[in-house]
Amino acid sequence: MLVLALLATFQSADTVRYEAAFPNAPHHEAEITITVPARGLDTVEVRMSRSSPGRYALHEFAKNVYNVRAVDGAGRRLAIIRDTPYGWRVTGHDGTVRVSYTLFADRAGGTYTGIDATHAHMNMPATFAWVPGTEHLPIRVDFDVPSSWGWRAATQLLRTDTAMRFTAPHLQYFFDSPTELSDQMVRSWTVAGPAGRVDTIHLAVHHLGTAAEVDAYAEMAKKVVAEQVGIYGETARYDNGNYTFIADYLPWVSGDGMEHRNSTILSSTGSLGLPSQANPANSIAGAFSLLGTLSHEFFHSWNVERIRPAMLEPFDFREANPSDALWFAEGFTSYFDDLTIRRAGLMNDAQYAAGLGSVVDAVVNAPARRYGSPMEMSLRAPFLDAATSIDPTNNGNIFLSYYTWGAGIGLGLDLTIRSRFPGKTLDGFMRTMWQEFGVGPRYEVAHPYTVDDLERTLGSYLGDAAFARDFFRRYIRGSDVVDYAGLLALAGVRLQAANPGAAWLGPVRLASDSSGTVLDAAQVGTPIYEAGVERGDRILDIDGVPVRGTAALRALIASHAPGDLVAITFEQRGRRQTASVRLIVDPRVRAVPVESDGGTLTAEQRRFRGAWLASRAQ
């Protein structure tokens, strides 16, 4: 009844109306019309967004809009003035402005829109223009799709009695509501919560495989959903009682995952039916390879959508949207995505430890830590989050992903809390953040947080403000790393050299064409860097032995020992040069359960690991 009353309100109030049709879908075009109540607006500014919810960089969606025309409420043609790259101005109207345009869209994923004969996959800011000054008005959108196409809609928009008509309370919600129109397969289940609350989870899959593959994937998704609900004690209280995974697993889409308030986009060229190498008849490997993104994006329905950084609220469609808290919003989510898959029993301890080892290795060996803290890395997101530039960067040396570093911080904080504060866990901290900052009114973020809020809440949850203050000073505002080896040992996980005793020149990749061309920037602090070799140079030989490709280079280095002095001959911008460098011990590490490495778990290690990795599903 509440939804019906809300719909009636939308219909009776001034409403911004959108129409979308796809008469030229094979050529990736959509025809979009926006009708705006413009009373009180002498000039109607029609804009395309420059950014999109869930992204932190600019994406300039106006570049794919053309054939723009406008009429007033009586159908009279209106003049259009374009004096910025991002939109158009319309004057001389009668209180109503109707603007139509053609949109080219050929990238289905989390950020852009993809139109073709098989589907209309729409990220709303990439699809629909908007009028400043009308952001607060309710919205209605009609999709003109011939019934013969067999398309249905997967979306978090509010449904109406008309099959392809939907509403939204305002622009912020509308632009946060991606929509997939296609012949999709849908699986649904319910999740019960406190006070009789029941939410319905939908998995809408557009793929080329079978219904049985979707069934198997849905069973895996149910387990991950249950684990994450167990952490918070309830769902994220979806505004309309529904949450939708919108999944496109097709050869022609782009790989992505993008969180939204009551839904998420999952896209990949991977297949649910990919067989495992160990058992070609078993197709679960394909579904499992896609599960990490599903887990990550669902966790975002709490952490980032409702437990939301203050710097992202409200979202600004005119500018990039940076935040100094992405190490928490994205990084802690990255920590929990694999953890909840492990707790669901969908990976074993060795697989989970291997993933932790990759995170720890990336963090402890990153040269970028000398250039900034996790907060500073978070603020670099607008330069990296699918942002497009043509000049080379030094990111291999100066940037450590807030996803990776944040996951490492989450791991370190979780194990530290478990070892020092009996009965406390990172799960408990996340639930406390949810209760203080996440629970709020419908369609709204209750209390956006700052980094200071995170520190204060951690201290309050642990009953130790001094610990929280020191942790944030060292690991959040500073660039120290925790004692991963000691902490993992508490759970019977051994951190060890990935290549014990091996010599190392650095993480060098050469072109596959036998030219010896170095593909990546040399990493600060490595022998290859000290030699003066840089991206684009050609390594000719080492100690007189010609180098042809990455495998040959690695074999040459493997024949040496740490401490050996080697001569490198290389060509740099037309000049032939030679340098002598001393090889070092390979610093890379990996993590393995002690029992898989010939050891035995102690009773205390077994207890600690069990408390950490046990299921939380209710």
C-alpha distance (Angstrom), angle and dihedral (degrees) to the residues before:
residue distance angle dihedral
M1 . . .
L2 3.79 . .
V3 3.81 91.0 .
L4 3.81 91.6 49.1
A5 3.80 91.2 50.1
L6 3.78 90.3 49.7
L7 3.79 91.2 50.0
A8 3.79 90.2 51.7
T9 3.79 89.6 52.5
F10 3.80 90.1 51.4
Q11 3.79 91.5 52.1
S12 3.81 95.8 47.7
A13 3.81 97.3 45.8
D14 3.78 127.2 70.8
T15 3.76 102.3 -74.7
V16 3.79 133.3 -166.1
R17 3.79 106.1 -133.8
Y18 3.79 126.1 -154.5
E19 3.78 129.6 -171.2
A20 3.80 125.2 -169.4
A21 3.79 125.7 -171.3
F22 3.79 131.7 172.6
P23 3.82 109.1 -154.1
N24 3.82 91.6 146.8
A25 3.80 98.9 38.7
P26 3.84 96.1 140.8
H27 3.80 87.4 62.5
H28 3.82 92.6 46.7
E29 3.78 97.2 -110.0
A30 3.79 130.2 138.0
E31 3.79 127.7 -171.8
I32 3.80 110.9 -137.7
T33 3.79 128.9 -171.0
I34 3.81 127.7 -174.7
T35 3.80 121.7 -168.1
V36 3.79 113.0 -162.6
P37 3.81 129.2 -169.0
A38 3.80 97.3 -132.3
R39 3.79 104.3 178.1
G40 3.79 108.4 144.1
L41 3.80 92.9 19.1
D42 3.81 111.3 105.6
T43 3.78 90.2 -176.1
V44 3.77 122.3 31.5
E45 3.79 112.1 -150.8
V46 3.79 111.9 -158.2
R47 3.81 112.7 -163.3
M48 3.77 139.8 -178.4
S49 3.78 114.9 -143.2
R50 3.77 122.0 -106.6
S51 3.81 94.7 -155.7
S52 3.78 140.5 27.1
P53 3.84 136.0 -138.8
G54 3.79 111.0 -91.9
R55 3.80 92.1 25.4
Y56 3.78 123.8 91.3
A57 3.82 101.3 -164.0
L58 3.81 134.2 68.7
H59 3.81 118.7 -92.8
E60 3.83 103.7 174.2
F61 3.79 101.1 -140.5
A62 3.83 93.1 -174.7
K63 3.80 89.7 78.5
N64 3.82 91.2 80.1
V65 3.82 97.6 47.6
Y66 3.83 121.3 97.4
N67 3.81 143.4 142.9
V68 3.81 90.8 55.8
R69 3.82 117.7 -179.2
A70 3.82 135.4 163.5
V71 3.81 139.8 -157.7
D72 3.79 133.3 178.1
G73 3.79 128.2 -122.6
A74 3.83 91.2 -79.1
G75 3.80 92.2 51.7
R76 3.82 94.9 -106.6
R77 3.80 113.7 149.7
L78 3.80 113.9 -109.6
A79 3.77 128.7 -151.6
I80 3.80 116.0 -111.6
I81 3.80 123.4 -149.7
R82 3.77 119.0 -162.8
D83 3.79 112.4 -167.9
T84 3.81 100.6 147.8
P85 3.82 130.9 48.2
Y86 3.79 90.8 -121.6
G87 3.79 105.6 57.7
W88 3.78 154.4 -18.5
R89 3.82 136.7 -99.0
V90 3.81 123.5 -136.7
T91 3.83 125.9 -168.3
G92 3.79 138.2 169.3
H93 3.80 95.7 53.0
D94 3.83 129.0 147.2
G95 3.82 96.6 -125.5
T96 3.79 95.0 -70.5
V97 3.80 126.9 76.6
R98 3.79 123.4 -169.5
V99 3.81 114.2 -169.2
S100 3.80 123.0 -174.8
Y101 3.80 130.1 -173.6
T102 3.76 144.4 162.7
L103 3.79 118.8 -112.0
F104 3.79 123.9 -158.6
A105 3.81 110.1 -152.0
D106 3.79 126.6 171.3
R107 3.80 107.7 147.4
A108 3.79 114.7 82.1
G109 3.80 110.8 -166.4
G110 3.77 141.6 90.6
T111 3.80 98.1 -54.3
Y112 3.78 109.4 31.3
T113 3.78 138.6 37.2
G114 3.79 127.9 -104.8
I115 3.80 123.4 -161.0
D116 3.79 123.8 -178.1
A117 3.79 140.7 130.8
T118 3.83 91.4 -77.1
H119 3.80 101.2 51.0
A120 3.77 150.4 -18.6
H121 3.79 106.4 -123.1
M122 3.79 107.7 -174.2
N123 3.76 132.7 -169.6
M124 3.77 98.5 -169.8
P125 3.84 102.2 -137.0
A126 3.80 88.2 49.5
T127 3.81 90.2 52.0
F128 3.78 111.9 33.4
A129 3.80 131.9 54.4
W130 3.80 120.8 -142.5
V131 3.79 139.5 -157.7
P132 3.82 120.1 -126.3
G133 3.78 109.2 -127.0
T134 3.82 93.9 38.2
E135 3.82 98.0 69.7
H136 3.81 91.4 111.9
L137 3.82 95.4 53.5
P138 3.81 122.3 102.0
I139 3.80 117.0 -106.3
R140 3.78 135.5 -139.3
V141 3.78 122.7 -168.6
D142 3.81 127.9 -170.7
F143 3.79 121.8 -164.8
D144 3.80 113.6 -154.5
V145 3.80 103.6 -147.4
P146 3.82 123.1 156.3
S147 3.81 110.3 -120.1
S148 3.80 89.4 -131.6
W149 3.83 89.1 70.1
G150 3.80 90.9 67.4
W151 3.81 92.9 -139.6
R152 3.80 123.6 157.3
A153 3.79 128.8 -173.2
A154 3.79 127.7 -110.2
T155 3.81 109.3 -170.1
Q156 3.80 145.4 122.0
L157 3.82 90.4 -124.7
L158 3.79 115.3 116.0
R159 3.79 113.5 -94.1
T160 3.80 124.5 -132.8
D161 3.80 135.2 -164.3
T162 3.80 87.6 -88.1
A163 3.81 110.9 80.3
M164 3.79 98.8 -134.4
R165 3.81 98.8 30.5
F166 3.81 119.9 97.9
T167 3.79 137.8 171.3
A168 3.79 139.1 -150.8
P169 3.82 129.5 -165.3
H170 3.82 94.6 -127.7
L171 3.80 144.3 -20.8
Q172 3.81 96.9 -82.0
Y173 3.81 90.8 58.1
F174 3.80 94.0 41.2
F175 3.79 92.9 52.6
D176 3.81 89.4 47.3
S177 3.83 91.5 56.1
P178 3.82 113.4 85.9
T179 3.78 114.6 -166.0
E180 3.79 132.0 -153.7
L181 3.80 119.3 -163.0
S182 3.79 111.1 -169.4
D183 3.78 146.6 103.9
Q184 3.81 91.7 -76.8
M185 3.80 132.5 168.6
V186 3.81 113.4 -122.3
R187 3.79 129.7 -159.9
S188 3.83 120.2 -178.1
W189 3.79 136.4 -173.1
T190 3.79 136.9 167.7
V191 3.80 131.8 -119.0
A192 3.80 118.5 -156.6
G193 3.77 120.1 -145.6
P194 3.80 142.7 174.8
A195 3.81 121.9 -48.1
G196 3.80 92.8 19.2
R197 3.80 94.5 -61.7
V198 3.81 114.9 157.1
D199 3.81 123.1 -173.0
T200 3.79 124.9 -170.6
I201 3.79 120.5 -138.0
H202 3.81 117.9 -154.8
L203 3.80 126.2 -164.4
A204 3.82 108.8 -163.5
V205 3.80 111.2 -173.9
H206 3.80 126.3 -171.7
H207 3.82 106.4 -170.3
L208 3.77 143.2 128.2
G209 3.80 95.7 -113.6
T210 3.77 137.5 85.4
A211 3.78 136.5 -69.0
A212 3.81 88.9 -117.8
E213 3.81 90.1 59.9
V214 3.79 90.4 52.8
D215 3.81 89.5 48.4
A216 3.81 91.3 54.4
Y217 3.79 92.4 46.3
A218 3.80 91.2 49.0
E219 3.81 90.4 54.6
M220 3.80 89.8 54.4
A221 3.80 91.3 46.4
K222 3.82 91.1 51.5
K223 3.79 90.6 56.9
V224 3.80 93.6 49.7
V225 3.80 91.6 46.7
A226 3.81 90.4 51.3
E227 3.81 92.0 51.2
Q228 3.78 93.2 51.5
V229 3.80 93.5 45.4
G230 3.80 86.2 52.0
I231 3.81 90.9 58.8
Y232 3.80 94.5 55.0
G233 3.81 97.5 31.8
E234 3.80 91.6 -124.6
T235 3.77 142.8 28.4
A236 3.79 118.9 -83.3
R237 3.83 88.2 -92.5
Y238 3.78 96.6 -107.8
D239 3.77 110.1 -137.3
N240 3.79 96.1 -121.3
G241 3.79 98.3 24.4
N242 3.81 92.9 -99.5
Y243 3.79 136.2 99.0
T244 3.83 120.9 -172.1
F245 3.79 131.0 -160.1
I246 3.83 103.9 -155.0
A247 3.80 104.3 -160.3
D248 3.81 127.9 -175.5
Y249 3.80 111.1 -178.3
L250 3.79 101.1 174.5
P251 3.82 136.2 132.7
W252 3.82 92.3 -119.6
V253 3.82 101.2 51.1
S254 3.80 128.4 87.1
G255 3.79 121.4 -109.4
D256 3.79 111.4 -107.3
G257 3.78 147.1 126.6
M258 3.78 121.8 -150.8
E259 3.78 127.0 -179.0
H260 3.80 124.2 -141.0
R261 3.79 133.4 177.3
N262 3.83 97.6 -93.2
S263 3.80 101.7 4.8
T264 3.76 145.1 27.2
I265 3.78 138.8 -145.3
L266 3.80 116.9 -126.6
S267 3.79 115.8 -176.5
S268 3.78 132.5 167.7
T269 3.78 142.5 148.9
G270 3.80 85.2 -132.5
S271 3.77 121.2 104.2
L272 3.79 131.9 -128.4
G273 3.78 86.1 -137.3
L274 3.81 99.1 57.2
P275 3.84 106.4 135.8
S276 3.78 121.1 -130.5
Q277 3.81 118.4 -112.0
A278 3.78 91.3 -127.6
N279 3.79 93.8 51.6
P280 3.82 115.4 18.9
A281 3.80 90.1 -169.7
N282 3.80 91.5 59.5
S283 3.81 112.9 85.7
I284 3.82 96.3 -176.0
A285 3.81 90.9 97.0
G286 3.79 90.7 71.4
A287 3.80 93.1 52.0
F288 3.80 92.0 44.1
S289 3.80 92.0 53.0
L290 3.82 88.5 59.2
L291 3.79 96.5 43.1
G292 3.82 96.9 83.6
T293 3.79 92.7 65.8
L294 3.80 91.6 46.4
S295 3.80 90.2 51.8
H296 3.81 93.1 46.8
E297 3.79 95.2 49.1
F298 3.80 95.0 45.3
F299 3.81 91.2 52.9
H300 3.80 86.2 55.3
S301 3.82 90.1 66.0
W302 3.79 84.1 78.7
N303 3.80 103.9 21.9
V304 3.84 108.7 55.1
E305 3.79 101.3 -0.6
R306 3.82 95.8 60.7
I307 3.80 103.9 1.3
R308 3.78 85.3 56.5
P309 3.82 133.7 176.5
A310 3.79 112.1 -116.4
M311 3.81 90.9 -130.9
L312 3.84 90.1 63.4
E313 3.80 97.5 48.7
P314 2.95 119.3 119.2
F315 3.78 98.1 17.9
D316 3.81 113.6 -124.1
F317 3.82 112.3 -140.4
R318 3.81 91.8 -170.9
E319 3.81 98.2 59.0
A320 3.78 145.6 28.4
N321 3.80 112.4 -79.2
P322 3.82 112.1 -137.8
S323 3.81 127.8 178.6
D324 3.79 132.7 -172.8
A325 3.82 89.9 -148.3
L326 3.82 101.3 65.0
W327 3.81 89.8 110.5
F328 3.83 83.6 68.9
A329 3.80 102.0 31.4
E330 3.81 95.1 45.9
G331 3.80 102.7 14.1
F332 3.80 99.4 51.3
T333 3.80 87.6 44.3
S334 3.82 87.3 55.1
Y335 3.80 89.4 52.0
F336 3.78 92.8 52.3
D337 3.82 97.3 42.9
D338 3.82 95.3 72.4
L339 3.81 92.5 31.0
T340 3.80 91.9 60.1
I341 3.82 91.3 45.4
R342 3.82 87.8 54.0
R343 3.80 92.1 46.5
A344 3.80 88.6 51.1
G345 3.80 88.6 59.3
L346 3.80 93.3 -115.8
M347 3.80 94.7 122.1
N348 3.80 131.2 30.0
D349 3.79 129.6 -123.6
A350 3.80 93.9 -96.3
Q351 3.81 92.5 52.3
Y352 3.78 91.3 47.0
A353 3.81 93.0 47.5
A354 3.81 90.4 50.7
G355 3.80 89.9 57.4
L356 3.80 91.6 48.5
G357 3.80 89.5 50.3
S358 3.79 90.9 55.1
V359 3.81 90.9 52.6
V360 3.79 93.9 46.8
D361 3.81 92.2 46.8
A362 3.80 91.7 51.3
V363 3.81 92.3 49.2
V364 3.80 101.9 43.1
N365 3.81 94.3 43.3
A366 3.83 98.0 41.7
P367 3.82 113.2 120.1
A368 3.81 87.2 -159.5
R369 3.81 91.7 77.5
R370 3.80 88.6 76.4
Y371 3.81 89.1 60.0
G372 3.78 103.1 49.2
S373 3.79 152.2 -16.9
P374 3.82 128.4 -99.9
M375 3.81 88.0 -95.6
E376 3.80 91.0 54.8
M377 3.81 91.9 46.6
S378 3.81 88.0 52.5
L379 3.78 90.5 56.1
R380 3.81 90.5 55.4
A381 3.82 90.2 66.2
P382 3.83 95.5 101.6
F383 3.81 88.2 61.8
L384 3.80 94.1 48.9
D385 3.80 113.0 25.4
A386 3.81 95.9 101.3
A387 3.79 87.0 -53.6
T388 3.79 115.2 156.4
S389 3.81 124.8 -133.1
I390 3.77 130.8 147.8
D391 3.81 101.6 -147.5
P392 3.83 119.3 91.2
T393 3.80 117.9 -106.9
N394 3.78 135.9 -155.3
N395 3.80 92.2 -131.6
G396 3.79 92.8 130.6
N397 3.80 86.9 69.2
I398 3.78 105.4 28.2
F399 3.84 104.1 35.7
L400 3.80 129.8 66.8
S401 3.80 110.9 -179.0
Y402 3.79 114.9 -107.6
Y403 3.81 85.9 -139.2
T404 3.80 92.2 59.4
W405 3.80 98.9 35.0
G406 3.78 90.8 44.5
A407 3.81 91.2 50.5
G408 3.81 88.4 51.3
I409 3.81 90.7 49.8
G410 3.80 90.1 48.9
L411 3.80 91.2 51.3
G412 3.79 92.7 47.4
L413 3.80 94.2 46.0
D414 3.80 93.5 46.3
L415 3.81 94.2 51.8
T416 3.80 92.0 41.9
I417 3.80 92.2 52.3
R418 3.79 91.6 47.3
S419 3.81 91.5 50.8
R420 3.82 97.8 44.4
F421 3.81 106.9 28.4
P422 3.83 112.9 49.8
G423 3.79 112.4 -140.9
K424 3.82 92.9 13.1
T425 3.82 126.2 108.8
L426 3.79 141.1 165.1
D427 3.82 85.7 -103.9
G428 3.79 87.6 62.1
F429 3.80 92.1 48.9
M430 3.81 91.0 51.7
R431 3.81 90.6 49.6
T432 3.81 89.3 50.4
M433 3.81 90.4 51.2
W434 3.80 88.4 50.1
Q435 3.78 92.8 51.7
E436 3.81 94.3 45.9
F437 3.80 101.2 38.1
G438 3.80 110.5 10.8
V439 3.78 108.5 52.1
G440 3.79 107.3 84.7
P441 3.80 149.8 126.3
R442 3.76 124.7 -47.8
Y443 3.81 114.2 -76.2
E444 3.82 91.3 1.9
V445 3.79 139.3 98.3
A446 3.78 107.4 -124.0
H447 3.79 104.6 -151.9
P448 3.82 118.7 -7.0
Y449 3.80 109.7 -146.6
T450 3.79 136.0 -135.4
V451 3.80 128.3 -150.2
D452 3.81 87.6 -102.1
D453 3.81 87.7 56.8
L454 3.80 90.2 53.7
E455 3.80 91.2 52.5
R456 3.79 93.2 46.0
T457 3.80 93.2 48.0
L458 3.80 92.8 48.4
G459 3.80 90.6 51.9
S460 3.80 91.5 47.8
Y461 3.81 93.3 47.4
L462 3.81 92.8 49.6
G463 3.78 94.8 38.2
D464 3.81 87.9 -127.4
A465 3.80 115.6 99.7
A466 3.82 90.9 172.5
F467 3.82 91.4 59.9
A468 3.82 91.8 49.3
R469 3.79 91.6 47.2
D470 3.81 92.4 50.7
F471 3.82 93.2 44.4
F472 3.78 92.6 52.5
R473 3.81 92.0 44.3
R474 3.79 92.8 53.7
Y475 3.79 105.4 31.6
I476 3.83 107.8 22.7
R477 3.79 105.9 31.3
G478 3.80 89.2 25.1
S479 3.79 131.0 44.5
D480 3.81 104.2 -122.7
V481 3.80 120.8 130.3
V482 3.78 127.4 -138.8
D483 3.80 124.5 -115.9
Y484 3.79 95.0 -88.5
A485 3.81 94.3 174.2
G486 3.79 92.8 55.1
L487 3.79 94.6 43.2
L488 3.80 95.7 47.2
A489 3.79 90.2 47.4
L490 3.82 88.1 64.7
A491 3.82 87.0 66.8
G492 3.80 94.8 42.5
V493 3.80 94.2 -102.5
R494 3.78 116.1 135.1
L495 3.81 121.1 -146.9
Q496 3.78 107.7 -153.6
A497 3.77 143.1 157.7
A498 3.78 111.5 -71.4
N499 3.83 90.3 -145.9
P500 3.80 107.1 20.4
G501 3.80 113.7 -145.4
A502 3.81 93.4 -5.5
A503 3.79 122.0 145.4
W504 3.80 116.9 -120.5
L505 3.77 135.5 -159.1
G506 3.80 94.9 179.0
P507 3.83 136.6 -87.1
V508 3.81 94.4 -51.4
R509 3.81 123.8 169.0
L510 3.79 122.1 -175.0
A511 3.80 129.7 -159.7
S512 3.78 114.8 -90.5
D513 3.81 92.5 -128.2
S514 3.85 94.3 81.5
S515 3.79 91.4 -111.6
G516 3.78 92.6 118.0
T517 3.82 91.0 -129.7
V518 3.81 113.4 163.5
L519 3.81 109.6 -125.5
D520 3.81 102.8 -165.8
A521 3.79 138.1 45.3
A522 3.80 111.1 -91.2
Q523 3.79 112.1 -102.7
V524 3.80 116.3 -114.5
G525 3.80 113.1 -109.3
T526 3.81 96.9 23.4
P527 3.83 126.8 114.0
I528 3.80 91.6 -113.5
Y529 3.82 88.9 56.5
E530 3.82 92.0 48.1
A531 3.80 88.8 51.5
G532 3.81 89.1 60.9
V533 3.81 94.5 -118.3
E534 3.81 113.9 148.0
R535 3.80 140.6 -179.4
G536 3.80 111.0 -66.1
D537 3.82 94.6 26.5
R538 3.81 119.7 121.6
I539 3.80 118.1 -126.5
L540 3.80 104.8 -145.8
D541 3.78 102.8 178.7
I542 3.79 145.9 -20.9
D543 3.82 115.8 -137.9
G544 3.80 86.8 -14.3
V545 3.82 94.9 -54.6
P546 3.84 111.3 123.0
V547 3.80 115.4 -119.5
R548 3.79 118.5 -141.3
G549 3.79 112.7 173.0
T550 3.78 138.4 -22.7
A551 3.80 96.1 -73.3
A552 3.80 92.2 53.6
L553 3.80 90.9 48.8
R554 3.79 92.6 50.8
A555 3.78 91.9 48.3
L556 3.79 90.4 51.7
I557 3.81 92.8 50.7
A558 3.81 91.3 44.9
S559 3.81 89.2 59.6
H560 3.80 88.9 63.8
A561 3.80 133.4 68.3
P562 3.79 129.3 -129.1
G563 3.79 108.8 -83.4
D564 3.80 95.0 32.9
L565 3.79 115.5 134.9
V566 3.80 113.2 -132.2
A567 3.79 132.6 -176.4
I568 3.81 117.5 -132.8
T569 3.78 121.5 -162.1
F570 3.78 114.1 -163.3
E571 3.78 141.6 160.6
Q572 3.81 116.7 -124.5
R573 3.81 119.1 -175.1
G574 3.79 93.9 -32.0
R575 3.81 97.1 -39.8
R576 3.78 124.2 107.4
Q577 3.81 111.2 -139.0
T578 3.80 139.0 176.7
A579 3.81 127.8 -155.2
S580 3.80 133.7 176.4
V581 3.80 117.4 -140.2
R582 3.78 135.8 173.9
L583 3.79 116.2 -123.7
I584 3.81 117.6 -128.1
V585 3.79 134.8 -152.0
D586 3.80 111.9 -82.0
P587 3.84 102.3 -102.1
R588 3.78 97.0 -162.8
V589 3.79 118.3 119.0
R590 3.78 139.5 -161.8
A591 3.79 135.0 -164.1
V592 3.80 124.7 -130.4
P593 3.81 133.6 170.2
V594 3.81 108.4 -105.3
E595 3.81 91.7 -123.7
S596 3.80 92.8 57.3
D597 3.79 88.7 52.6
G598 3.80 96.6 52.9
G599 3.81 97.1 -87.9
T600 3.79 133.7 115.6
L601 3.78 127.4 -121.3
T602 3.79 114.3 -122.7
A603 3.78 118.6 -134.9
E604 3.81 90.4 -107.9
Q605 3.81 92.4 49.7
R606 3.80 89.8 49.4
R607 3.81 91.0 50.8
F608 3.83 92.8 47.2
R609 3.80 93.3 47.7
G610 3.76 92.6 45.8
A611 3.81 92.5 52.1
W612 3.80 89.6 48.6
L613 3.81 100.4 44.9
A614 3.80 102.9 29.1
S615 3.80 119.7 119.8
R616 3.81 118.0 -89.3
A617 3.80 94.8 -169.9
Q618 3.80 113.2 129.2
